Amino acid sequence: MIETIGTSIRDLYKPRPGRRLRTSSYDKTGGNRDFLRIESGESKIIFNTSGAGCITHIWLTVMEEADGNAPFLPRKVVLRMFWDGESHPSVEAPLGDFFGMGHGLTRNYSSAVLAMSPEDGKAFNSFFPMPYESEGRIELQNDSEKTIRIYYYVDYEGYSKLLDSPLRFHSMWKREITKGIATDSDDNAMLLFSGKNTTGNNNYEILKAEGKGHYVGCNMNIHNLRATREWNWYGEGDDMIFIDDENWPPVLHGTGMEDYFNTAWCPSQEYHGLYHGILLSGDANWSGKVSYYRYHIQDPIMFDRSIRVTIEHGHNNQRSDDYSSTAYWYQTEPHITWSKILNVTDRMPLPDILPFNNDSMNKCFDY
């Protein structure tokens, strides 16, 4: 069994096992057509190798041949990854969502494990280590109406022995229009602050997994669907992470959505750091679309049998908004077989709602 070396600066002087390898879309004729074409409705494999190894870096960019700036293209392409001959993917997500941002949009940002780089965030990068023992496979599915071009590198290490860990990288995307309470008959304070959640049963579920492993984070995207001149903060919901079938209240119970993402006071500013950030901060009075990330790289959340990562959609689950998220974790196989990803129509973002602009309402209170 091979023991791999870490990638901290402190470990750079140590001998590393294995061989450094790469698969890319370079033009095999020696020309400059350095891309892979994928027709509409077609899937193609971009990485397929046998033996023990570990993907260390992925760089990828995509364009429609007919329109290089096609709207929402990152939501129209699906990314899947398979390890060790499995038939159900360990990774399944829209391309842009996997690389850190939803709504079919891109932004320049960098974190410890994922990044979108210039121009305009259209260069996608992953630095998550992705080990496999007998096979690694990555495929892309084009659900756009047009032919697309994919340019990519998949950098990896090949080993002569079995790996030092049974855990495999996983990632899953989901989307839900949450079901809150009616807003036409309740006053604003009742909608945002009333009631008590003592079960967590109706929370938005970011991840449900069975096996042994650790959760290493997520990105979350919210479209505020409430058009109002009232105080319209969407994020009063607490995070609740249930480990190994524990009952409410879980040991990991938070105090608010913005707090889980390491921000504060109903944020309205964009920010990106190594392990948390806000890529899209919304419009006036917290209307419009937002995008957050939180990566548990220094503080992974371990589980021995199961984990449920959840968050309230507004306090006491009383708000109705458009939620989507991508979770990242490592676990033993086999993993839960989740439902087939939504079709491309149901993955598309909803139309924007014009914000009410009233700065006097942009205040945050802790009730």
N, C-alpha and C positions, 0 to 999 in steps of 0.2 A: 504494500500500500504506500502510495506516494504522499508526502507531506509538502504541500505547496507553501511558498514564502509569501508573506504579506506585501503590500505595496506602499507602506509608509516611507517617508524620506529616510527614516532611521534604518530601514531594511535594504536600502538600495545597494549597499556594498556586498550583500550576501549572495553566494552562488544560487542560481535559480534552476530548478529542474525543468526538463522538457525542452520543446522546440517552439520558437515563435513562428506563427503561420498567419496567412491572410487569404480570404476569398474576396474578390472585388468584381466590379462590373467593367473592368478595363477592356478595351477593344483587343480581342485575341489576334486580330490581323496585323496589329501594330499601328492601326489608324487612330482616329480621334473620336470614334463613335463609342464613347465610354459609358454606355448605359444599357439597360435591359428594358425592352418594350413589353408591356403587358396590356393586352386588348381588354376592352370593356367586358366584364363578366368572367374574366380569366384569372386563374391563380398560377403563380410560378414560385418555384423554390429558388431562394437566393443563397442558401447555405445548407450543405448536407455533407457530413463527414462521419466516419466510423472510428471506433477506438475511444480511448479516454482523452478528455481535454476540457478546456474551459474558455469560453468566450470572454474576452477582457474589454473589448470596445466595439461599438457599432457606430458608424457614421452613415447617414442616409439622407438623400434629398429626392424630391419627386415633383414632377410637373405634368400637366396635360399637354399633349402635342398640339392640340388646337388652340389652347389658351393657357399660357404659362402662369397666369394669375387666376385660375379657375376658383370660384368661391367655394369654401368649405371642403376643399379637396382632402385635408388631413382627416376628415370624418368619413370620407368615401373609400378609403383604402384600409383594409383590415390586416393586421400583423398577427401571425401565429408562430409559436415555437413548440417544438416537441423534443423530448429527451428520452433516450434509451428505448426506442422502438414503441413508445406509447401511441395509442390510436386517438386519444383525446388530448387536445393541446394543453400544455401547462401555462401558456401565455396566449391570450386572445383579447385584442383591443383595437379600436381605431388607431391609426398610425400616430396622429397628433396627440391623442390622449395618452398613449403609452409614453411618449417622449415629454410629457409634463403639462400639457395644456389642452383644455377642451374647447367647446363651442365651434369647432372647425377652424380655429384661428391659430396664428403663430405670433410669438414675441421674442425678441432677443432677451435671453436670460441665461444664467449659469447657476448650477448647484453642484454638490459633491458628486452626484451620480447621474444626473440628466442635465441636458442643456439644449437650447435652441440658439443657433449662432447666426450672424449676418450671412446673407442679406435678409433682413426682416424676419429673423427667426426661422428661416426655411431650411437650415442645415441642422438636422437632428442628430444628437449624440447621446449614447448610453455608455456608462462606465460600470454598470452592475456586473459583477462576476457571475457567469452562468455555466456551471460545471455539468458534465455528463460523463457517463462511464463507458457506454458502448456506441452511442450515436447522438448527434446534435443536428437538428433540422429547423430552418426558418423559411416560412413562406409568406407571400403577400397576395392578397386578393383585391382586384380592382373592381369596385362597385360604382365607379364613375361611368358616365355615359360615353366617355371618350377614351382613346388609347392614352396610356401614361408612360412616361420614361422614369425609370428608377436608376439613380446613381448611388453606389454603396461601397463601403468597406465593412467586412466582418473580420476583426482581428482576434486571434485566439492562440492558445498554447496547446500543444499535443504532448501527451505523456505516455510513457512505456509501461506504467503500472496503474492499478486502480486508484481511485481518489481517496482522500482522507476524510470524506464526509458523505453521508447518505442523503443529505438535503439537496433539493433542486430548486432553482429559481422559478417563481410563479408570478403571474400578473393577470388581473381580471378587470374588465370594464363593465359598468352598469349605468343605467339611466332610469329615472323615475320622476313622474309628476306627482309630488307628494300630496296627500289628502289631508288637509287641515280642517278648520271649522269655517262656517259661512262668515263672510266679512260684511255683509250688508245689514245684519241685524245686531251686531256686537260693537261696542265702543272700542276705541283703539287700545286702551289699557287692558281690556279684557282679552283682546286678541293676542297681545304681545306678552302679557305677564301673568295671566290668571291660571288657576288649576295646578295640580301636582302630578308629576309623572313618577310613579313608584314601581314600575315594572320594566320600562324600556321596550315593551313589546312592539310598539308602532314606530320606533325610531327608523330613520333611514339607515340601511345596512350597507356599509362599505365593503365588508368582507365576511364571509362565512367559510371556514376551513376545518377539516378534520385530519388528524395526523399529529406528528411532532415537528415543531419548527419554531420560526420566529417571524413576526410581522415587522416589515421595515419601512412602512409608510404608504402615503397615498397623495394623489392630487384630487381636489374637489372643485367642481364648477357649478355655480348657482346662477340661474336666471330669475331675478326678482319679478314675479308675475303680478304683483299688486300695484295698480295705478291709483295713487292717493296723494292728497296733500297732508295727510296725517304723518306722524313720525313712522318711518317705513324701514327700520333696521330689520334685516332678515335673519340675523345670526345669534339670537338668544339661546339656541339649543345647546345642551351639554353633550359632550362626548361620553360614551359608556362602552367600555371594552370588556367583554365577558370571556374569561379564560377557563378552559376545562369545565364547561357547563355550570359555572357558578351562578347563583341567584342574584337578583337585585338586592342591595346595591353592589355592583362589582367593585373590586379593589381599585381598578382604574376608572374612576368617575371624575369627570372634569366640570368646569364652571361656565363654559360658553364656547361657541364655535371659534371665535377669534382667539380665545385662549389656547385651545388645542393647537392652532396653527402658529402659536408663539407670537401673536400680535396683541393689540390692546385697544380698548375704547372705541369700538365700532370703526375700524380703520377705513380710510378712504384714500390711502396713498399706496402707490406701487412700490414694491421692495423685493429684492431677491438676495438670499444668503445661501450658505452652504447647505443648510438643512431645513430651511423654511422660507416661505416668501408669498407675495401677492403679485401675480403676473398681470391681472386685470382687476381694477378696483371699483368699477361701476360708475354710475352717473350721480347727479344730484339727488340728495335724500336717499342714497343707497339703492337707487333704481338700476335697472339694466343688468348686465352680466359681470360676474366676478370669477376669478380663478385663483385658488390657493394651492400650496403644497406644503407637506410636512414629511420629512424623511428621517426615520429612526435609525440612523447609521451609528451614532454613538450610544443610543439607548434602545436597542431592539426589544420587542415585546415577545417573550418566550411563551410557548404553550406545549403541553405534553400530549393532550388528546384533541383539543379543539379550541377555536377562537371565533368570536363574533365581534367585529369592530363596527360600532354604530354611533349615530349622532342624531339628536333631536332636530326636526325641521321646524325651527322656531321653538320657543319655550312650550313644553308640554305637547309638542308635535301639532301646533295649531296653525301653522302657515302652510299654504299651498304654493309651492315654487317648483321650478324645473331643476332637478339635481342630477348630476352625473359625476362619476368618480372612477379612478383607476387605482387599485390596490396592488402593492408589491410585497411578496413574502417568500421565504424559503421553507420547505417542508419535505418530509419523507413522502414517498409514493406508496400506494396510489393516492391521488387527490380526488376531491369531490368532482363529479361530472356536472358542470353547470349548464344552464339552458343555452341554446344557440343564440349567438349575438343578434341583436335587433337588425332588421333589414335596413337598407340604406335610407329609405324614406323616413323611418322612425328614428334614425340617428341624427337627422338634420336639426340644427338649432331652430328655435321658434323665432318669429319676427320680433324685432325690438319694440319695446313699449316706450313712447316718448315720455321723458321724465317731467315731473313737476319741479320747477326750480324755485325753491324757497329756502334760502340759507338759514333763516331763523329756526328751521326745524332740524338742522344738522347738529344735534346735540345728543350725547349718549349718557344714559343714567343707568346705574347698577341697582336693579330692584331686588 
